[in-house]
Amino acid sequence: MKISTLSNFLLACAIWQIEAADSTKTWRQPSPIESPIKRVPSETSHKLAANVVEIRAGARVVASKPSDLRKDLIHRLKIGFYFGLWYALNIVYNVLNKRLLNILPAPMIVGSLQLGVGALYVLIVWAAKLRPLPVLTDQGRKATRQVGFWHATGQLFTMLSLGAGPVSFTHIVKALEPFFSAIVAAVCFGTWMPASVYATLLPVVGGVGYACLKEKSFSWLAFTMAMASNLSFALRAVLSKVAMSSAGIGTNLTPPNVFGLVTLSSFLLSIPMALLGEGRQFPKLWSSAVEQQPNIFLLIRAILLSGFFHYINNEVMFFALGQVHPITLAVGNTMKRVFIMVASVITFGNHITFQAGIGSAIGLSGVLLYSIATQNYEKSMAARKL
């Protein structure tokens, strides 16, 4: 679990860049455009339409200015930096996490401790006044607890899956997350889309199913826990979009502060779950881990590092989400799994069969199709409203 001095230096510089980034804007989930113009007499509507054309034409002229082109380039580079850093930190976390679980096979307690490391980190940041302290209303506290609960269960289920099988297998199954998000949005919140959009999910389900069929590393525990984590994270995403876009939930709710509050809440909620699941056998598991790694300092450092990278990579994801549409982030999350699977094969030698590779490619392609179809549907709905 050693990391070279150069790697530490590069990651530290990258993290410093994030801390130095502008985080003064209040968090707001992107949502489909809603037109403020109501129905008016036809003559007035023609005038408004003419004004819109003029405004849009003017916008094209302004957009052609060198200063705006420079701003657009900087914005794109900023997004690329966030996505690249997110991928790198996530790969490091998955490698460190799997190595830790190989020594200390207590995924629920390790997962809770990782949330605790993130909670401690954000408390230190707030105490040092490196970021403004967020203040929540009663509605905001309720929303944070709801999102925190599903974040905690998603983390623990993912840890159980990673502990029971290879990293690559877990991420093959977790490619089904968009399918669960669509089902949760439709059943729980009545957000239905055309059949053509849902049809793009068929390759996702079929591809993942084909990848798991006769897979040598198949584990029912790993499969079930990965599916449960998909459901938890789908509920977290939908509830987060509903709750965090509401008015009157608090102040100083920047992207890192929102994730800090969710992490703190999820850590407190995960403690009883972890103790109930693994509390009795943890002393024995810890003793066995100490026998494999007699230097307790290195074992504790492994837990701290895995928790730190877990928090930082998710915080960078929140920064990325603040810059792009959620659908774009979903596409990025899909591509991230490809890099993680490749890294796990290189690091741990868990070879992916040809069948699993074909099934994964079909499933991931379906996720991309679903993301594109969803984005086109939202654009068409926004155009109709306008």
Secondary structure by P-SEA (a helix, b strand, c coil): ccccaaaaaaaaaaaaaaaacccccccccccccccccccccaaaaaaaaaaaaaaaaaaaaaaacaaaaaaaaaaaaaaaaaaaaaaaaaaaaaaaaaaaaaacccaaaaaaaaaaaaaaaaaaaaaaccccbbbbcaaaaaaaaaaaaaaaaaaaaaaaaaaaccaaaaaaaacaaaaaaaaaaaacccccccaaaaaaaaaaaaaaaaaacccccccaaaaaaaaaaaaaaaaaaaaaaaaaacccccccccaaaaaaaaaaaaaaaaaaaaaaacccaaaaaaaaaaaaccaaaaaaaaaaaaaaaaaaaaaaaaaaaacccaaaaaaaaaaaaaaaaaaaaaaccccccaaaaaaaaaaaaaaaaaaaaaaaaaaaaaaaac
